Amino acid sequence: MIIQQPAPATQQAPIIIQSPSGGTSDTSASNNDATVQMAIDKQLTEDPTFSTLGITATVMNAKVTLLGTVKTEAMKNQVEKMVRKTKGVKEVDNQISVIAD
């Protein structure tokens, strides 16, 4: 009688990465938010029109919330327009305050 030993396990167990968002497998939304955030931050810091304003943008589920202070309604609208043109933005919550000098 010959007893065969099982072959030694050479494969490692697969690594399962759980998403921190309560088990949903939609990682594209969070990846997209990060991409959108980087694009908006880049525009806000590199464009001389916006870089001196100190506007902050927060992205959550493709919705961008804008915070800060500008001197004119036109500037507030210009910032919002720039953000709306950014790929991946679905909604803009413009909470920028207009305070004239």
C-alpha positions as CSV (number, residue, x, y, z in Angstrom):
1,M,0.0,0.0,0.0
2,I,1.4,3.4,-1.0
3,I,0.2,6.6,0.8
4,Q,0.6,9.7,-1.3
5,Q,1.4,12.9,0.6
6,P,-0.3,16.1,-0.7
7,A,2.0,18.3,-2.6
8,P,3.4,21.2,-0.5
9,A,1.5,24.4,-0.8
10,T,3.6,26.7,-2.8
11,Q,0.8,29.2,-3.6
12,Q,0.1,31.9,-1.1
13,A,-3.4,32.6,0.0
14,P,-5.0,35.4,-2.0
15,I,-5.0,38.8,-0.3
16,I,-8.5,40.3,-0.1
17,I,-8.6,44.0,0.3
18,Q,-11.8,45.3,1.9
19,S,-12.9,48.8,1.0
20,P,-13.4,51.0,4.0
21,S,-16.7,52.3,2.8
22,G,-18.9,49.7,4.5
23,G,-18.1,46.8,2.1
24,T,-19.3,48.3,-1.2
25,S,-17.1,47.3,-4.1
26,D,-17.4,50.7,-5.9
27,T,-13.9,51.9,-5.5
28,S,-14.2,53.9,-8.7
29,A,-16.1,56.7,-6.9
30,S,-13.4,57.3,-4.3
31,N,-10.7,57.0,-7.0
32,N,-12.6,59.5,-9.1
33,D,-13.0,61.9,-6.1
34,A,-9.3,61.9,-5.6
35,T,-8.7,62.6,-9.3
36,V,-11.3,65.4,-9.4
37,Q,-9.8,66.8,-6.1
38,M,-6.3,66.9,-7.6
39,A,-7.5,68.5,-10.9
40,I,-9.4,71.3,-9.0
41,D,-6.6,71.9,-6.5
42,K,-4.2,72.2,-9.4
43,Q,-6.4,74.8,-11.2
44,L,-7.0,76.7,-8.0
45,T,-3.3,76.9,-7.2
46,E,-1.8,77.3,-10.7
47,D,-4.3,79.8,-12.3
48,P,-3.2,83.3,-11.3
49,T,-6.9,84.3,-11.3
50,F,-7.7,81.9,-8.5
51,S,-4.4,81.2,-6.7
52,T,-4.6,84.4,-4.6
53,L,-8.2,83.8,-3.5
54,G,-7.6,81.0,-0.9
55,I,-10.6,79.0,-2.1
56,T,-10.9,75.5,-0.9
57,A,-12.7,72.7,-2.7
58,T,-13.8,69.4,-1.1
59,V,-14.9,66.5,-3.3
60,M,-17.3,63.8,-2.0
61,N,-19.1,61.4,-4.4
62,A,-18.5,63.8,-7.4
63,K,-20.0,66.7,-5.5
64,V,-17.7,69.6,-5.0
65,T,-18.1,72.0,-2.1
66,L,-16.4,75.4,-2.5
67,L,-15.5,77.5,0.5
68,G,-13.8,80.9,0.7
69,T,-14.3,84.6,0.2
70,V,-14.2,86.7,-3.0
71,K,-14.8,90.3,-3.7
72,T,-17.4,90.0,-6.5
73,E,-20.3,87.8,-7.5
74,A,-18.6,87.5,-10.9
75,M,-15.5,86.0,-9.3
76,K,-17.7,83.6,-7.3
77,N,-19.4,82.5,-10.6
78,Q,-16.1,82.2,-12.4
79,V,-14.7,79.8,-9.8
80,E,-17.9,77.7,-9.9
81,K,-17.8,77.7,-13.8
82,M,-14.1,76.4,-13.7
83,V,-15.0,73.7,-11.3
84,R,-18.1,72.6,-13.3
85,K,-15.9,72.2,-16.3
86,T,-13.7,69.7,-14.5
87,K,-14.1,66.1,-15.7
88,G,-15.9,64.0,-13.1
89,V,-17.8,66.8,-11.3
90,K,-21.5,66.1,-11.1
91,E,-22.6,68.7,-8.7
92,V,-21.2,72.0,-7.2
93,D,-22.2,73.4,-3.8
94,N,-20.9,77.0,-4.0
95,Q,-20.6,78.3,-0.5
96,I,-18.1,81.1,-1.4
97,S,-19.0,84.3,0.3
98,V,-18.9,87.6,-1.5
99,I,-17.5,90.4,0.6
100,A,-16.7,93.6,-1.3
101,D,-13.9,95.9,0.0
